[in-house]
Amino acid sequence: MATPHHETFVSDEPFTGLKLELNNELEVVETATTRKVLQAKAPHKQYLLGQPRVRLDGAGQHHDRTKDHLLAYLRKLHKTDRLDAILPFMRYIFVQTPLHNHIMPLHHQKAHAREIVVNEYPGLHLLWYYERIFIKPVPVYCYTRAFWDYIRDADEDVRKAALGFMRSYYHLIQFEIDFEEACKRGLIPKKRTGGPYPTWEEWCDFIEPFGHISDAEVNRRFHYGELRLSRINRTAMLFKASLAYHHIYPQWGSFLAHILAPVITIFAVCSVVLNSMQVSLAALDMGAFNQDNGWPAFVSASIYFPVIVIILIAIVLLVSSLGILAMGVGDFVRANTIRKEKKQGNMDHNKWSHGMVLA
């Protein structure tokens, strides 16, 4: 039986480098006039591993880092600035728990009927939306010591985003069954083009240093684990004047249907209540003029049955509202407690479970 590759409690330690290098096709060259330069060891393969469109010829030669095409690509592939800007407002809408190991293993996603969607956009990594979850695959250059040496000198923000991303995989792949599923779906790259995948033991040795990284070394997004896209979309709408953070169905019809659904539900409930009130009032008028004639039993039923319907609707709404409020307050208190404990440095990472409000 497969066992987890990490201990129950993981202490926070600064990232000092890879324990095991799975690919050594890149190297860092020191220059006297510019910062460190990332190059391929093979002269005829001067491109970023896994991405031949990004050339390494002269990468890092620019004094102006905004003109460095390699850095521009790495920023696009790793940084999550837009999501980072939204996360501070999450606490105002029954917040997502700010815990980086709030991540279910890959095999357990199926237990929640979630389809795994492989996507390279960094801002969607570990965001879930009802029956799907987006996961960004590991780039093969992360296997090399040269990349981590280069990015530490080139761009600290990209380094933090990349470290947080790799730390998420420490929690995402906890068992051998997770590892096999990740290889099958292309989430874990081969050690080199046309070569084999790493073994389970090699992967454990490679990923182990990332499991000890503290929140201080990663960007804001990876202070959290899995995030709910529906909640992030609401936050973007309320606090960022944006229709959504990410449209699953980028069509006006789908967007309006999603937005208007609760409005239509409220309208339907109000219509039932108003119709019930009209029936009761009409029955009262009929009863006042037909005390000795007609159908007294039917008139009485017409008076009281709508009242019972109104009371039942009120009870259902009250119980539902109180239940949602209780779960929301529980999530809110839990999130604030975790924030305080993290600031004090005495956080037990395994103490807290997932929040209760699911949508």
C-alpha positions as CSV (number, residue, x, y, z in Angstrom):
1,M,0.0,0.0,0.0
2,A,1.3,3.4,-1.0
3,T,2.2,5.8,1.8
4,P,2.4,9.6,1.9
5,H,5.8,11.0,1.1
6,H,5.8,13.6,3.9
7,E,5.4,13.7,7.6
8,T,2.3,14.7,9.5
9,F,3.9,17.9,10.6
10,V,6.2,19.9,8.3
11,S,8.4,22.6,9.8
12,D,9.1,25.8,7.8
13,E,12.6,26.2,6.4
14,P,14.0,28.6,3.8
15,F,14.4,27.1,0.4
16,T,18.1,26.6,-0.3
17,G,17.9,24.5,-3.5
18,L,16.9,21.2,-4.9
19,K,17.8,18.0,-3.0
20,L,17.7,16.0,-6.3
21,E,18.1,17.5,-9.8
22,L,16.0,15.6,-12.3
23,N,17.3,17.4,-15.3
24,N,20.7,19.1,-15.8
25,E,20.4,20.4,-19.4
26,L,20.6,24.1,-18.3
27,E,23.4,26.1,-16.7
28,V,23.9,29.5,-15.3
29,V,26.7,31.7,-16.6
30,E,28.2,34.5,-14.6
31,T,29.0,37.7,-16.5
32,A,30.9,40.7,-15.5
33,T,28.6,43.3,-17.1
34,T,25.1,41.8,-16.5
35,R,23.3,39.5,-14.1
36,K,23.4,35.8,-14.3
37,V,22.5,34.3,-17.7
38,L,20.5,31.1,-18.2
39,Q,21.8,28.9,-21.1
40,A,21.3,25.4,-22.4
41,K,24.4,23.2,-22.2
42,A,23.8,21.9,-25.8
43,P,24.7,24.7,-28.2
44,H,22.0,23.6,-30.7
45,K,19.2,23.7,-28.1
46,Q,19.4,27.3,-26.9
47,Y,15.7,27.5,-25.8
48,L,13.9,27.1,-22.5
49,L,13.3,23.4,-21.6
50,G,9.8,22.4,-22.7
51,Q,9.2,25.6,-24.7
52,P,11.3,25.9,-27.9
53,R,9.5,29.2,-28.7
54,V,11.4,30.9,-25.9
55,R,15.0,31.3,-27.0
56,L,17.9,31.5,-24.5
57,D,20.3,33.2,-27.0
58,G,21.2,36.4,-25.1
59,A,18.7,35.8,-22.4
60,G,19.7,38.0,-19.5
61,Q,21.9,40.2,-21.6
62,H,19.6,43.2,-21.3
63,H,20.4,45.7,-18.5
64,D,16.7,46.7,-18.7
65,R,14.8,43.6,-17.3
66,T,11.6,44.8,-18.9
67,K,13.0,44.0,-22.3
68,D,14.2,40.5,-21.4
69,H,12.0,38.1,-23.4
70,L,12.8,35.1,-21.1
71,L,11.8,37.0,-18.0
72,A,8.7,38.3,-19.7
73,Y,7.7,34.7,-20.5
74,L,8.4,33.5,-16.9
75,R,6.4,36.4,-15.5
76,K,3.5,35.5,-17.7
77,L,3.7,31.8,-16.8
78,H,4.1,32.2,-13.0
79,K,2.9,35.5,-11.6
80,T,-0.7,35.9,-10.3
81,D,-0.9,39.6,-9.8
82,R,-4.6,39.9,-10.7
83,L,-5.6,37.2,-8.2
84,D,-3.2,38.5,-5.6
85,A,-5.1,41.9,-5.8
86,I,-8.4,40.2,-5.2
87,L,-7.5,38.0,-2.3
88,P,-7.3,40.7,0.4
89,F,-11.1,41.3,-0.1
90,M,-12.0,37.7,0.3
91,R,-12.4,38.1,4.1
92,Y,-15.5,40.2,3.5
93,I,-17.6,37.5,1.8
94,F,-17.2,34.5,4.1
95,V,-13.6,34.2,3.5
96,Q,-11.6,31.3,2.2
97,T,-9.3,29.9,4.9
98,P,-5.8,31.3,4.4
99,L,-4.0,28.0,4.8
100,H,-1.6,26.8,2.1
101,N,-2.1,23.1,2.7
102,H,-5.8,23.5,2.2
103,I,-5.3,21.1,-0.8
104,M,-6.8,17.7,-1.4
105,P,-4.6,15.0,-2.9
106,L,-5.1,14.5,-6.6
107,H,-6.9,11.1,-6.3
108,H,-9.3,12.6,-3.7
109,Q,-10.6,15.1,-6.2
110,K,-12.7,12.4,-7.8
111,A,-14.4,11.8,-4.4
112,H,-15.9,15.3,-4.9
113,A,-16.9,14.5,-8.5
114,R,-14.3,17.1,-9.8
115,E,-13.0,16.9,-13.3
116,I,-9.3,17.8,-13.5
117,V,-8.7,20.4,-16.2
118,V,-5.1,20.9,-17.2
119,N,-4.4,24.6,-17.8
120,E,-1.2,26.6,-18.1
121,Y,-2.7,29.9,-16.9
122,P,-1.2,30.5,-13.4
123,G,-4.1,32.5,-12.1
124,L,-6.4,29.4,-12.4
125,H,-4.1,26.9,-10.7
126,L,-6.1,25.1,-7.9
127,L,-9.3,27.1,-8.5
128,W,-12.4,24.9,-8.5
129,Y,-15.8,25.6,-9.9
130,Y,-18.5,23.1,-9.0
131,E,-17.5,19.9,-10.8
132,R,-14.1,20.9,-12.2
133,I,-10.7,22.0,-10.8
134,F,-8.0,23.7,-12.8
135,I,-4.4,22.5,-12.3
136,K,-1.3,23.9,-13.9
137,P,1.4,21.4,-14.9
138,V,4.9,21.5,-13.6
139,P,7.4,23.0,-16.2
140,V,10.4,20.8,-16.9
141,Y,12.8,23.6,-16.2
142,C,11.8,23.4,-12.6
143,Y,13.7,20.1,-12.5
144,T,17.0,22.0,-12.9
145,R,19.2,23.7,-10.2
146,A,20.2,26.2,-12.9
147,F,16.7,27.7,-13.1
148,W,16.4,28.2,-9.4
149,D,19.8,29.8,-9.3
150,Y,19.0,32.1,-12.2
151,I,15.5,33.2,-11.0
152,R,16.8,34.1,-7.5
153,D,19.0,36.7,-9.1
154,A,16.7,37.7,-12.0
155,D,13.2,38.3,-10.4
156,E,12.3,37.8,-6.8
157,D,8.5,38.0,-7.6
158,V,8.7,35.2,-10.1
159,R,10.8,33.1,-7.7
160,K,8.2,33.5,-5.0
161,A,5.4,32.6,-7.4
162,A,7.3,29.6,-8.6
163,L,8.1,28.4,-5.1
164,G,4.5,28.7,-4.0
165,F,3.4,26.8,-7.1
166,M,5.9,23.9,-6.4
167,R,4.8,23.9,-2.7
168,S,1.2,23.3,-3.9
169,Y,2.4,20.1,-5.6
170,Y,3.9,18.8,-2.4
171,H,0.4,18.7,-1.0
172,L,-1.3,17.8,-4.3
173,I,0.7,14.6,-4.8
174,Q,0.8,12.8,-1.5
175,F,0.5,9.2,-2.5
176,E,1.8,7.0,-5.3
177,I,-1.7,6.9,-6.8
178,D,-1.5,10.7,-7.1
179,F,1.9,10.5,-8.8
180,E,0.7,8.0,-11.3
181,E,-2.4,10.1,-12.1
182,A,-0.2,13.2,-12.5
183,C,2.1,11.4,-15.0
184,K,-0.9,10.1,-16.9
185,R,-2.4,13.6,-17.2
186,G,0.8,15.3,-18.1
187,L,1.0,17.3,-14.8
188,I,4.5,16.0,-14.2
189,P,6.9,16.3,-17.1
190,K,9.4,13.7,-18.3
191,K,13.0,14.2,-17.1
192,R,14.0,15.1,-20.6
193,T,12.4,15.1,-24.1
194,G,11.7,11.5,-25.1
195,G,13.0,10.2,-21.8
196,P,11.3,8.5,-18.9
197,Y,9.2,10.0,-16.1
198,P,10.9,10.3,-12.7
199,T,10.2,7.3,-10.4
200,W,8.0,7.8,-7.4
201,E,11.0,7.8,-5.1
202,E,12.8,10.3,-7.3
203,W,9.8,12.6,-7.3
204,C,9.6,12.4,-3.5
205,D,13.3,13.4,-3.1
206,F,12.8,16.2,-5.7
207,I,9.7,17.8,-4.2
208,E,10.6,17.4,-0.5
209,P,12.5,20.7,-0.1
210,F,9.4,22.6,-1.4
211,G,7.3,21.2,1.5
212,H,9.3,23.1,4.1
213,I,8.9,26.5,2.5
214,S,7.2,29.2,4.7
215,D,4.5,31.7,3.6
216,A,7.2,34.4,3.8
217,E,8.9,32.9,0.7
218,V,5.9,32.7,-1.6
219,N,3.5,35.2,-3.1
220,R,0.1,36.0,-1.7
221,R,-1.9,33.6,-3.8
222,F,0.0,30.6,-2.4
223,H,-0.8,31.6,1.2
224,Y,-4.0,29.8,0.2
225,G,-4.6,26.3,-1.1
226,E,-7.6,25.5,-3.2
227,L,-9.9,28.5,-4.0
228,R,-13.5,28.7,-5.1
229,L,-13.8,30.4,-8.5
230,S,-17.5,31.3,-7.8
231,R,-16.5,33.2,-4.7
232,I,-13.5,34.9,-6.4
233,N,-15.9,36.0,-9.2
234,R,-18.2,37.6,-6.7
235,T,-15.3,39.3,-5.0
236,A,-14.1,40.7,-8.4
237,M,-17.6,42.0,-9.1
238,L,-18.1,43.6,-5.7
239,F,-14.7,45.1,-5.1
240,K,-13.0,45.3,-8.5
241,A,-15.8,46.6,-10.7
242,S,-15.3,43.6,-12.9
243,L,-18.1,41.2,-14.2
244,A,-16.0,38.2,-13.2
245,Y,-12.4,37.1,-12.5
246,H,-12.8,34.3,-15.0
247,H,-15.8,33.4,-17.2
248,I,-16.4,29.7,-17.6
249,Y,-18.9,30.4,-20.3
250,P,-17.9,33.8,-21.9
251,Q,-21.3,34.5,-23.3
252,W,-23.9,37.1,-22.2
253,G,-26.7,34.5,-22.1
254,S,-24.8,32.2,-19.7
255,F,-23.6,35.2,-17.6
256,L,-27.1,36.6,-17.3
257,A,-28.6,33.2,-16.5
258,H,-26.2,32.8,-13.7
259,I,-26.8,36.3,-12.3
260,L,-30.5,36.3,-12.7
261,A,-31.1,32.8,-11.2
262,P,-31.3,34.0,-7.5
263,V,-33.4,37.0,-8.6
264,I,-35.9,34.8,-10.3
265,T,-36.0,32.5,-7.2
266,I,-36.7,35.5,-4.9
267,F,-39.4,36.7,-7.4
268,A,-41.0,33.2,-7.4
269,V,-41.1,33.0,-3.6
270,C,-42.6,36.5,-3.3
271,S,-45.2,35.6,-6.0
272,V,-46.3,32.6,-4.0
273,V,-46.5,34.6,-0.8
274,L,-48.5,37.4,-2.5
275,N,-50.9,35.0,-4.2
276,S,-51.5,33.2,-0.9
277,M,-52.3,36.5,0.8
278,Q,-54.7,37.4,-2.0
279,V,-56.5,34.0,-1.6
280,S,-56.8,34.5,2.1
281,L,-58.2,38.0,1.7
282,A,-60.7,36.9,-1.0
283,A,-61.8,34.0,1.3
284,L,-62.3,36.4,4.2
285,D,-64.5,38.7,2.0
286,M,-66.5,35.7,0.9
287,G,-66.9,34.4,4.4
288,A,-68.2,37.8,5.6
289,F,-71.0,37.8,3.1
290,N,-71.8,34.1,3.1
291,Q,-71.9,33.1,6.7
292,D,-75.0,30.9,6.4
293,N,-74.7,29.8,2.8
294,G,-72.1,28.4,0.4
295,W,-69.3,26.1,1.5
296,P,-68.1,27.2,4.9
297,A,-65.5,24.4,5.2
298,F,-64.0,25.4,1.8
299,V,-64.0,29.0,2.8
300,S,-62.2,28.2,6.1
301,A,-59.7,26.1,4.2
302,S,-59.1,28.9,1.7
303,I,-58.4,31.3,4.6
304,Y,-56.1,29.1,6.7
305,F,-54.2,27.1,4.1
306,P,-52.5,30.1,2.4
307,V,-51.5,31.3,5.9
308,I,-49.9,27.9,6.6
309,V,-48.1,28.1,3.2
310,I,-46.7,31.5,4.1
311,I,-45.6,30.3,7.5
312,L,-43.8,27.2,6.0
313,I,-42.0,29.4,3.5
314,A,-41.0,31.7,6.3
315,I,-39.7,28.8,8.4
316,V,-37.7,27.3,5.4
317,L,-36.1,30.7,4.6
318,L,-35.3,31.4,8.3
319,V,-33.7,28.0,8.9
320,S,-31.7,28.2,5.6
321,S,-30.5,31.7,6.3
322,L,-29.5,30.8,9.9
323,G,-27.7,27.7,8.6
324,I,-25.8,29.7,6.0
325,L,-25.0,32.4,8.5
326,A,-23.7,30.0,11.1
327,M,-21.4,28.3,8.5
328,G,-20.2,31.6,7.2
329,V,-19.5,32.9,10.7
330,G,-17.7,29.7,11.4
331,D,-15.5,30.1,8.3
332,F,-14.9,33.8,9.2
333,V,-13.8,33.0,12.8
334,R,-11.7,30.1,11.6
335,A,-9.9,32.2,9.0
336,N,-9.2,35.1,11.4
337,T,-7.9,32.6,14.0
338,I,-5.5,31.1,11.5
339,R,-4.3,34.5,10.5
340,K,-3.5,35.4,14.1
341,E,-1.7,32.0,14.7
342,K,0.3,32.4,11.6
343,K,1.5,35.9,12.6
344,Q,2.4,34.5,16.0
345,G,4.4,31.6,14.4
346,N,2.6,28.9,16.3
347,M,0.4,27.5,13.6
348,D,-0.4,23.8,13.6
349,H,-0.9,23.2,9.8
350,N,-3.0,20.1,10.4
351,K,-5.3,21.5,13.0
352,W,-7.9,23.0,10.6
353,S,-10.1,21.3,8.2
354,H,-11.7,22.7,5.0
355,G,-14.3,25.4,5.5
356,M,-18.0,24.6,5.5
357,V,-19.5,27.1,3.1
358,L,-19.1,25.4,-0.3
359,A,-20.4,27.7,-2.9
